[in-house]
């Protein structure tokens, strides 16, 4: 079907504890990001050949998945799941929809335009060589790489935009030393995902009070300097704007976090209306949850509407799962999946 070497499903058998270590057992950081692509071979080639990811499984979307995603029965869905070899989380699922009209979720969007998912984050070893490689592959940055510090961290970061409006934030950590990434060859698992929001207070209520996520990092963003920045703001305006940032986590560990920010003085267009299947770009994040029905009821009790009710779906490579979804105030789609088997 595609120009890649097929890889069998992961053979290792694990218990549900793989998903529920380090917290109260109800929820963990996102297991995977789902990206809708217009050209599977082209996007797959970048993540496989350039980023060094491996294919776990490939297949077709079922009738149950179409129901969950609220697309017509005539729509065909092709899926390929990849992971950074050695990781059991932070997967990437590429999907291609057939027989349906599509829009790009963040078509022509700037870094200050709200709506949908802005980026996914991966770690790299050497920023200079990686940036040149991405440029050679046809990806381009919102700005050149920038080395900066926030809190105790000394990092270099670049936001690279590729096909279908996909943005990946690549980050090199200088200090303190990374832990849990010793097996990383080229790029790491996806460890964070960022959103541009229209109202940070409203988003904070959604993630903390309704979803029950915990604050991991927070900055008022009011001490910016008039120099280069990863978001590509002009230097002469950068010091005069305020960009508060929150990073929240579903569990006690720091994996699968969500970062949201609001460029308060820059108000562009809003892409929220396009942030749904079958449109192109970063579609959603999927979180393992121990009890989907109990968590859905909990969210409803906190005043949150369920977007797609619980559907039983066979999600390779995990097997059968109970899945439901919610939408953030800026139409970020978050799915919560209760796995019914112990095999990945």
Secondary structure, DSSP 4 states (H G I P E B T S, - for coil): --SS---PPP--B--GGGTS-SSSSSEEEEEEEEEE-S-HHHHHHIIIIIS--EEEEEEE--HHHHHHHT--TT-EEEEEEEE-TT-SSSEEEEEEEESS---BTTTT--TT-BSS--EEEEEBS-HHHHHHHHHHTT-EESS--EEEEETTEEEEEEEEE-GGG-EEEEEEEEESPPSS-TT-SSB----EEEEE-S-HHHHHIIIIIIS--EEEEEE------SS--TT---HHHHTT--EEEEEEESSSSSSSEEEEEEETT----B-GGG-STTSBEEEEEEEEES-HHHHHHHHHHTTPPPSEEEEEEEETTTEEEEEEEEE-TT--EEEEEEE--SB-
